Amino acid sequence: MRDPGFALGALGHVAMAEARGEPGAHVRLRRSGEPSRRMEMPVRVHVPGAPHAHMPRLLFDAQGCALLRLRPHDEATGDLTMRLTDRDRDILQKLERYKWLTTSQIQRLFFPGVSLDPVRKRLRKLAAAKCLRSYQRHQMAEMLHGLGKPPKQIEHLIGINDIRLAAAKDNPSFFYAYWELPAFGWDYPIVPDAVSRVDGKLYLVEYDTGTETLAQLEAKFRNYDCFDFAYGLLLAAETEKRLQKLAAIASRTVLEVMPKLMCEIREETKGNVT
């Protein structure tokens, strides 16, 4: 199920749910310095529907997403009285899907025309209230913000989100990163870094950070013949030399390869919003 978590509803919904015979969930709520209390509320679960018509075995994702997640009791130690704005909720909802974003990525998405200082200030408040987690890879690196534990391949994840933000200018029908694909029924033996559809055309995305050998990548591209649909391959890398090598390898199997440097893609993210 995509975007896990439950949105809290009004207490009056409990009575309505009981009248309709809907199931409920038991949770415990607490206020700072007071014992927890038992409360019941209805819980709605989205089950993915029929496959996309344009591509076998890829399911539609839900339009509605959870805005707030229930946190374990031992994690609820921040500012429980902080009032979230609509923009705060939009940021948290986006992090549910994107996993981790840099401060500048969040600025481009939610604070257009605003300097980084007020963005950092708001994110620090959200982190202090334990609504999100902030993480810095090293002293000179940009701060990252997410809802879970930072993955080992954090640079790779941030790069894929850069590509996602750059793709916004083309108004894609969808853009799914590799961590989203299993929830939508992807069962091909090869999992690309992302899948997108623009103007009726399907694109697979591969972003290379240099951690895989050319032999490993050659084996991966050779297995691209498992796909039973037409597609173009967007190939991204950090250096021109690496990009040319990858494009030459991919072209042996893939009919349409579109190589692009990450510096060019990051430049395109400026001013784009998803």
C-alpha positions as CSV (number, residue, x, y, z in Angstrom):
1,M,0.0,0.0,0.0
2,R,1.4,3.4,-1.0
3,D,1.9,6.2,1.5
4,P,1.3,4.2,4.7
5,G,-0.2,5.9,7.7
6,F,-3.6,7.0,8.9
7,A,-5.3,10.4,8.9
8,L,-7.0,11.3,12.2
9,G,-10.7,12.1,11.9
10,A,-13.2,13.8,14.2
11,L,-14.5,11.8,17.2
12,G,-18.0,12.1,15.8
13,H,-17.0,9.8,12.9
14,V,-16.9,6.9,15.4
15,A,-20.7,7.0,16.0
16,M,-21.3,7.3,12.2
17,A,-19.0,4.3,11.5
18,E,-20.8,2.2,14.1
19,A,-24.2,3.0,12.6
20,R,-22.9,1.8,9.2
21,G,-21.2,-1.2,10.7
22,E,-17.7,-0.2,9.7
23,P,-14.7,-1.5,11.6
24,G,-12.8,0.7,13.9
25,A,-9.3,0.9,15.3
26,H,-8.3,1.3,19.0
27,V,-5.5,3.8,19.8
28,R,-4.3,5.6,22.8
29,L,-3.9,9.4,23.0
30,R,-2.1,11.4,25.6
31,R,-1.5,15.0,26.5
32,S,1.9,16.1,27.9
33,G,2.1,15.1,31.5
34,E,-1.1,13.1,31.5
35,P,-1.8,9.3,31.2
36,S,-2.9,8.0,27.9
37,R,-6.6,7.4,27.1
38,R,-8.2,4.8,24.9
39,M,-10.1,6.0,21.9
40,E,-11.8,4.3,18.9
41,M,-11.9,5.7,15.4
42,P,-12.8,4.4,11.9
43,V,-9.9,3.4,9.7
44,R,-10.3,3.4,5.9
45,V,-7.8,1.3,3.9
46,H,-7.2,1.9,0.2
47,V,-6.8,-1.3,-2.0
48,P,-5.2,-0.7,-5.4
49,G,-7.6,-1.1,-8.3
50,A,-7.3,-2.2,-11.9
51,P,-4.1,-2.1,-13.8
52,H,-3.2,0.8,-16.0
53,A,-4.5,0.4,-19.5
54,H,-1.3,1.7,-21.0
55,M,1.0,-0.7,-19.3
56,P,0.4,-4.3,-18.0
57,R,0.7,-5.0,-14.3
58,L,1.1,-1.4,-13.1
59,L,-1.7,-0.3,-10.8
60,F,-3.3,3.1,-10.2
61,D,-2.2,4.8,-7.1
62,A,-4.6,6.4,-4.7
63,Q,-5.4,10.1,-5.1
64,G,-5.8,10.7,-1.4
65,C,-2.8,10.4,0.9
66,A,-2.4,10.4,4.6
67,L,-1.5,13.8,6.1
68,L,-0.5,12.7,9.5
69,R,1.0,9.4,10.8
70,L,0.4,7.9,14.2
71,R,3.7,7.8,16.1
72,P,4.7,5.2,18.7
73,H,4.2,6.4,22.3
74,D,8.0,6.5,22.9
75,E,8.5,8.7,19.9
76,A,5.9,11.3,20.9
77,T,8.4,13.5,22.9
78,G,8.4,16.6,20.8
79,D,6.2,19.7,20.8
80,L,2.8,18.0,20.8
81,T,1.0,21.4,20.8
82,M,2.5,22.6,17.5
83,R,-0.2,23.7,15.0
84,L,0.5,22.5,11.5
85,T,-0.2,24.8,8.6
86,D,-1.6,23.5,5.3
87,R,1.9,23.9,3.8
88,D,3.3,21.8,6.7
89,R,0.9,19.0,5.8
90,D,1.7,19.3,2.1
91,I,5.4,19.0,3.0
92,L,4.8,15.9,5.1
93,Q,2.6,14.3,2.5
94,K,5.3,14.9,-0.1
95,L,7.9,13.3,2.1
96,E,5.7,10.2,2.5
97,R,6.1,9.7,-1.2
98,Y,9.6,11.2,-2.0
99,K,11.2,9.8,1.2
100,W,13.9,12.4,1.5
101,L,14.3,15.9,0.1
102,T,17.0,18.6,0.5
103,T,16.2,22.0,1.9
104,S,16.5,23.6,-1.6
105,Q,14.2,21.0,-3.1
106,I,11.6,21.8,-0.5
107,Q,12.1,25.5,-1.1
108,R,11.4,25.0,-4.9
109,L,8.3,22.9,-4.1
110,F,6.7,24.9,-1.3
111,F,8.4,28.3,-0.9
112,P,8.7,29.8,-4.4
113,G,10.3,33.2,-4.3
114,V,11.4,32.8,-0.7
115,S,15.0,32.7,0.5
116,L,16.4,29.6,2.2
117,D,16.5,31.2,5.7
118,P,12.8,31.0,6.4
119,V,12.6,27.6,4.9
120,R,15.3,26.3,7.2
121,K,13.6,28.0,10.2
122,R,10.3,26.2,9.5
123,L,11.9,22.8,8.9
124,R,13.8,23.2,12.2
125,K,10.4,23.7,13.9
126,L,9.0,20.6,12.3
127,A,12.0,18.6,13.2
128,A,11.8,19.8,16.8
129,A,8.2,18.8,17.0
130,K,9.3,15.4,15.6
131,C,7.0,15.8,12.6
132,L,10.0,15.0,10.4
133,R,13.7,14.1,10.7
134,S,16.6,16.3,9.5
135,Y,19.9,14.7,8.6
136,Q,23.3,16.1,7.3
137,R,25.6,13.7,5.5
138,H,28.7,15.8,6.5
139,Q,29.4,19.3,7.7
140,M,29.6,20.8,4.2
141,A,26.5,19.0,2.8
142,E,23.0,20.3,2.4
143,M,20.5,19.3,5.1
144,L,18.1,16.5,4.2
145,H,14.6,16.0,5.5
146,G,12.5,12.8,5.7
147,L,10.2,10.7,7.8
148,G,12.2,7.6,8.4
149,K,15.8,6.4,8.6
150,P,18.1,7.7,5.9
151,P,19.0,4.9,3.4
152,K,22.6,4.0,2.6
153,Q,22.2,5.1,-1.0
154,I,20.9,8.6,0.0
155,E,22.7,10.3,-2.8
156,H,21.0,8.1,-5.4
157,L,17.6,8.7,-3.9
158,I,18.1,12.5,-3.9
159,G,19.2,12.3,-7.5
160,I,16.1,10.5,-8.5
161,N,14.0,13.2,-6.9
162,D,16.0,15.8,-8.8
163,I,15.0,14.0,-12.0
164,R,11.4,13.8,-10.8
165,L,11.3,17.6,-10.1
166,A,12.9,18.3,-13.5
167,A,10.2,16.1,-15.2
168,A,7.5,18.3,-13.8
169,K,7.9,20.8,-16.6
170,D,6.5,18.2,-19.0
171,N,3.4,17.5,-16.9
172,P,3.9,13.7,-16.7
173,S,0.8,11.5,-16.3
174,F,2.8,9.8,-13.5
175,F,6.4,9.4,-12.2
176,Y,7.1,6.4,-9.9
177,A,10.5,5.9,-8.3
178,Y,11.8,2.4,-7.8
179,W,10.7,2.3,-4.1
180,E,7.1,2.9,-5.3
181,L,6.9,0.3,-8.0
182,P,6.4,-2.8,-5.9
183,A,3.2,-1.3,-4.3
184,F,1.7,-0.9,-7.8
185,G,2.2,-4.4,-9.0
186,W,5.6,-4.2,-10.7
187,D,6.8,-7.8,-11.2
188,Y,9.3,-7.5,-14.0
189,P,12.7,-9.0,-13.1
190,I,14.4,-5.6,-13.8
191,V,13.5,-2.6,-11.7
192,P,14.5,0.7,-13.2
193,D,15.2,3.7,-11.0
194,A,12.0,5.3,-12.1
195,V,9.1,5.0,-14.6
196,S,7.3,7.9,-16.1
197,R,4.7,8.6,-18.8
198,V,4.7,11.9,-20.8
199,D,2.3,12.7,-23.7
200,G,1.4,9.0,-24.0
201,K,5.0,7.8,-24.1
202,L,6.6,5.6,-21.5
203,Y,10.1,6.4,-20.1
204,L,12.3,4.3,-17.9
205,V,14.9,6.1,-15.9
206,E,18.4,5.0,-14.8
207,Y,20.6,7.3,-12.7
208,D,24.2,6.2,-12.3
209,T,26.2,7.4,-9.3
210,G,29.3,5.3,-10.2
211,T,28.8,2.7,-7.5
212,E,28.1,-0.2,-10.0
213,T,30.7,-1.5,-12.4
214,L,30.3,-1.3,-16.1
215,A,30.0,-5.1,-16.2
216,Q,27.1,-5.0,-13.8
217,L,25.3,-2.3,-15.8
218,E,25.9,-4.2,-19.0
219,A,24.2,-7.2,-17.5
220,K,21.3,-5.1,-16.3
221,F,20.8,-3.5,-19.7
222,R,21.0,-6.8,-21.4
223,N,18.0,-8.0,-19.4
224,Y,16.0,-5.0,-20.5
225,D,14.5,-7.3,-23.1
226,C,12.1,-8.6,-20.4
227,F,9.9,-5.6,-20.9
228,D,6.9,-6.3,-23.1
229,F,6.0,-2.6,-23.9
230,A,7.6,0.2,-25.9
231,Y,9.7,2.7,-24.0
232,G,12.5,5.2,-24.1
233,L,15.4,5.1,-21.7
234,L,16.5,8.3,-19.9
235,L,20.1,7.7,-18.8
236,A,21.6,10.1,-16.2
237,A,25.2,10.3,-14.8
238,E,27.4,12.8,-13.1
239,T,30.3,13.1,-15.6
240,E,30.4,13.2,-19.4
241,K,32.9,10.4,-19.6
242,R,30.8,8.0,-17.6
243,L,27.6,9.0,-19.4
244,Q,29.1,8.2,-22.8
245,K,30.3,4.8,-21.6
246,L,26.8,4.0,-20.2
247,A,25.0,5.2,-23.3
248,A,27.2,3.0,-25.5
249,I,26.5,-0.1,-23.4
250,A,22.7,0.6,-23.2
251,S,22.4,1.2,-26.9
252,R,23.4,-2.5,-27.6
253,T,20.0,-3.5,-26.1
254,V,17.8,-0.5,-25.9
255,L,16.5,1.1,-29.1
256,E,16.1,4.6,-27.8
257,V,18.6,6.0,-25.3
258,M,18.5,9.6,-24.1
259,P,21.7,10.5,-22.1
260,K,21.8,13.5,-19.9
261,L,24.1,15.0,-17.3
262,M,22.8,15.4,-13.8
263,C,24.1,19.0,-13.7
264,E,21.7,19.8,-16.6
265,I,18.8,18.0,-14.9
266,R,19.4,19.9,-11.6
267,E,19.4,23.2,-13.5
268,E,16.0,22.3,-14.9
269,T,14.5,21.7,-11.5
270,K,14.7,25.4,-10.7
271,G,11.2,26.8,-10.9
272,N,9.5,23.4,-11.5
273,V,6.9,22.1,-9.1
274,T,5.2,18.7,-8.9
